[in-house]
Amino acid sequence: MNNKRKVGATAAAFVLFVLLAIFYESPLLEALDRTLSEALAGAEFLGVLSFLGNPETVAAICLVAIVLLLIRRSPRDALFIVLAVGVGFAINEWLKEWFGRPRPDMPDQLASYSFPSGHAQMGLLYVSSIGIVVMRRIRPIFWRWTVLAVAGILVAGMGLSRIVLGRHYATDVLAGWAAGTAYLFLLLILFSYWNRDRIES
């Protein structure tokens, strides 16, 4: 994907996030929250994927990936994952505090804020950043599509699991995906210019 398309993807994801942030209390989006929550009521099996987005799990998987990349002398790819996950986490925490949206009302609910979903945003960022690094090292189209499909399933599963478990509204999850996508493509743009400068020099 060239930088023009990356800019377009960044802008589209950012606009989606802004619209969700402005209108998540509107009757239309509240109806969407209820509809998706009811539609996923029987999908308890998705709940098992929630642990993949827990901070401890994300940190452990990313640490292993970073160490392996440093061993293989790929510091730029390691830095890409560090920035995607580290800065992405800080952005998510800041956004949660900024909007201060309470989580859905349920027993033993988490004390932190709800918007945007950290599992959705961080799940997208760490799975996608590692997936991008892996795909750069794979030539056969079949395996590249396999990595893409697995990443998509994991990201979707982690986000939807939070709705199934009652930890988030659907709009929280959508906003997490939107924020994560916008930041990921922005980071890809920045790294593409950095790599171009290194090649030209």
VMD Tcl script that draws the C-alpha trace (Angstrom):
set ca {
  {0.00 0.00 0.00}
  {1.42 3.36 -1.01}
  {1.47 6.39 1.27}
  {-1.53 8.04 -0.39}
  {-3.69 5.06 0.51}
  {-2.20 4.97 3.99}
  {-3.10 8.64 4.45}
  {-6.62 7.88 3.24}
  {-6.93 4.96 5.67}
  {-5.62 7.10 8.53}
  {-8.07 9.89 7.75}
  {-11.04 7.52 7.38}
  {-10.29 5.79 10.69}
  {-9.79 9.12 12.44}
  {-13.10 10.48 11.12}
  {-14.88 7.31 12.25}
  {-13.40 7.69 15.72}
  {-14.45 11.34 15.92}
  {-18.00 10.50 14.85}
  {-18.23 7.74 17.45}
  {-16.81 10.06 20.11}
  {-19.34 12.78 19.33}
  {-22.42 10.64 18.90}
  {-21.98 7.57 21.14}
  {-24.75 8.89 23.41}
  {-27.12 9.48 20.49}
  {-30.26 7.31 20.22}
  {-28.97 5.75 17.00}
  {-25.68 4.54 18.47}
  {-27.28 3.52 21.74}
  {-29.62 1.36 19.67}
  {-26.57 -0.06 17.88}
  {-25.02 -0.91 21.25}
  {-28.15 -2.73 22.36}
  {-28.58 -4.55 19.06}
  {-25.02 -5.87 18.90}
  {-25.05 -6.81 22.59}
  {-28.22 -8.83 22.07}
  {-26.90 -10.37 18.85}
  {-23.75 -11.59 20.62}
  {-25.57 -12.84 23.71}
  {-25.20 -16.47 22.63}
  {-21.55 -16.21 21.61}
  {-19.99 -16.97 24.98}
  {-17.24 -18.93 23.21}
  {-15.74 -15.61 22.13}
  {-15.11 -14.76 25.77}
  {-12.09 -17.07 25.86}
  {-10.29 -14.74 23.44}
  {-10.44 -11.86 25.90}
  {-7.27 -12.99 27.68}
  {-5.27 -12.33 24.49}
  {-5.93 -8.62 24.97}
  {-5.05 -8.51 28.67}
  {-2.11 -6.14 29.35}
  {-0.01 -8.98 30.77}
  {-0.57 -11.12 27.68}
  {0.16 -8.24 25.31}
  {3.35 -7.35 27.18}
  {4.59 -10.96 27.24}
  {3.95 -11.63 23.54}
  {5.45 -8.31 22.45}
  {8.52 -8.83 24.65}
  {9.19 -12.20 23.03}
  {8.73 -10.71 19.54}
  {11.04 -7.78 20.32}
  {13.78 -9.99 21.77}
  {13.65 -12.30 18.74}
  {13.88 -9.33 16.38}
  {16.86 -7.91 18.25}
  {18.57 -11.30 18.13}
  {17.96 -11.35 14.38}
  {19.40 -7.81 14.19}
  {16.16 -6.14 13.14}
  {16.08 -3.12 15.47}
  {13.77 -1.09 13.24}
  {11.09 -3.77 13.32}
  {11.53 -4.08 17.07}
  {11.15 -0.31 17.43}
  {8.04 -0.44 15.24}
  {6.38 -2.86 17.68}
  {7.55 -0.86 20.71}
  {6.06 2.36 19.33}
  {2.87 0.70 18.10}
  {2.16 -0.92 21.46}
  {3.81 1.48 23.92}
  {2.53 4.74 22.48}
  {-0.76 3.08 21.55}
  {-1.31 2.10 25.19}
  {-0.60 5.65 26.35}
  {-3.04 7.03 23.77}
  {-5.75 4.62 24.90}
  {-5.29 5.51 28.57}
  {-5.42 9.23 27.74}
  {-8.57 8.83 25.64}
  {-10.30 6.86 28.39}
  {-9.60 9.60 30.92}
  {-10.59 12.31 28.45}
  {-14.01 10.87 27.66}
  {-14.68 9.27 31.05}
  {-17.48 7.06 29.77}
  {-18.73 4.60 32.42}
  {-18.74 0.93 31.52}
  {-22.00 -1.03 31.08}
  {-23.87 -1.58 34.32}
  {-23.19 -5.11 35.55}
  {-22.04 -6.88 38.75}
  {-18.30 -6.76 39.49}
  {-17.72 -4.32 36.66}
  {-14.22 -2.95 36.09}
  {-13.47 0.44 37.63}
  {-11.69 1.95 34.61}
  {-13.46 3.93 31.93}
  {-14.99 2.38 28.83}
  {-14.33 4.51 25.73}
  {-12.43 3.42 23.68}
  {-11.95 -0.28 24.42}
  {-8.36 -1.07 25.35}
  {-8.71 -4.69 24.28}
  {-9.94 -3.61 20.85}
  {-7.33 -0.90 20.33}
  {-4.34 -2.71 21.80}
  {-5.36 -6.03 20.30}
  {-5.37 -4.45 16.87}
  {-2.06 -2.68 17.43}
  {0.00 -5.56 18.78}
  {-1.40 -8.25 16.49}
  {-1.15 -6.01 13.42}
  {2.34 -4.73 14.17}
  {3.68 -8.25 14.72}
  {1.73 -9.47 11.68}
  {3.22 -6.73 9.49}
  {6.73 -7.64 10.61}
  {6.08 -11.34 9.90}
  {4.56 -10.63 6.48}
  {7.66 -8.70 5.45}
  {9.59 -11.95 5.82}
  {7.15 -14.15 3.91}
  {7.09 -14.42 0.12}
  {4.42 -17.05 -0.72}
  {1.05 -15.37 -1.20}
  {-0.78 -18.21 0.56}
  {1.11 -17.71 3.81}
  {0.80 -13.94 3.63}
  {-2.98 -14.28 3.34}
  {-2.93 -16.84 6.14}
  {-1.15 -14.42 8.47}
  {-3.62 -11.69 7.48}
  {-6.63 -13.94 8.10}
  {-5.39 -15.15 11.48}
  {-4.62 -11.59 12.55}
  {-8.08 -10.44 11.50}
  {-9.78 -13.26 13.41}
  {-7.78 -12.54 16.56}
  {-8.41 -8.80 16.44}
  {-12.13 -9.28 15.81}
  {-12.37 -11.94 18.51}
  {-10.68 -9.84 21.16}
  {-12.91 -6.88 20.46}
  {-16.16 -8.81 20.29}
  {-15.28 -10.73 23.44}
  {-15.53 -7.52 25.44}
  {-19.13 -7.03 24.28}
  {-19.97 -10.66 25.06}
  {-18.53 -10.33 28.57}
  {-20.38 -7.07 29.17}
  {-17.19 -5.09 29.73}
  {-17.76 -2.69 26.85}
  {-20.40 -1.23 24.59}
  {-20.12 -1.98 20.88}
  {-19.28 1.67 20.22}
  {-16.31 1.35 22.61}
  {-14.99 -1.54 20.56}
  {-15.55 0.22 17.24}
  {-13.80 3.30 18.59}
  {-10.88 1.17 19.78}
  {-10.49 -0.34 16.33}
  {-10.77 3.09 14.71}
  {-8.20 4.71 17.01}
  {-5.83 1.77 16.64}
  {-6.14 1.79 12.85}
  {-5.54 5.53 12.58}
  {-2.42 5.35 14.75}
  {-1.09 2.20 13.06}
  {-1.29 3.71 9.56}
  {0.23 6.97 10.80}
  {3.14 4.99 12.20}
  {3.50 3.07 8.93}
  {3.69 6.38 7.05}
  {6.38 7.71 9.37}
  {8.43 4.50 9.08}
  {8.11 4.49 5.29}
  {9.75 7.95 5.17}
  {12.43 6.84 7.64}
  {13.21 3.78 5.56}
  {13.31 5.89 2.38}
  {15.79 8.30 3.95}
  {18.02 5.40 5.00}
  {17.95 3.92 1.49}
  {18.67 7.28 -0.18}
  {21.54 8.02 2.19}
}
mol new
graphics top color blue
foreach p $ca { graphics top sphere $p radius 0.5 }
foreach p [lrange $ca 0 end-1] q [lrange $ca 1 end] { graphics top cylinder $p $q radius 0.2 }
display resetview
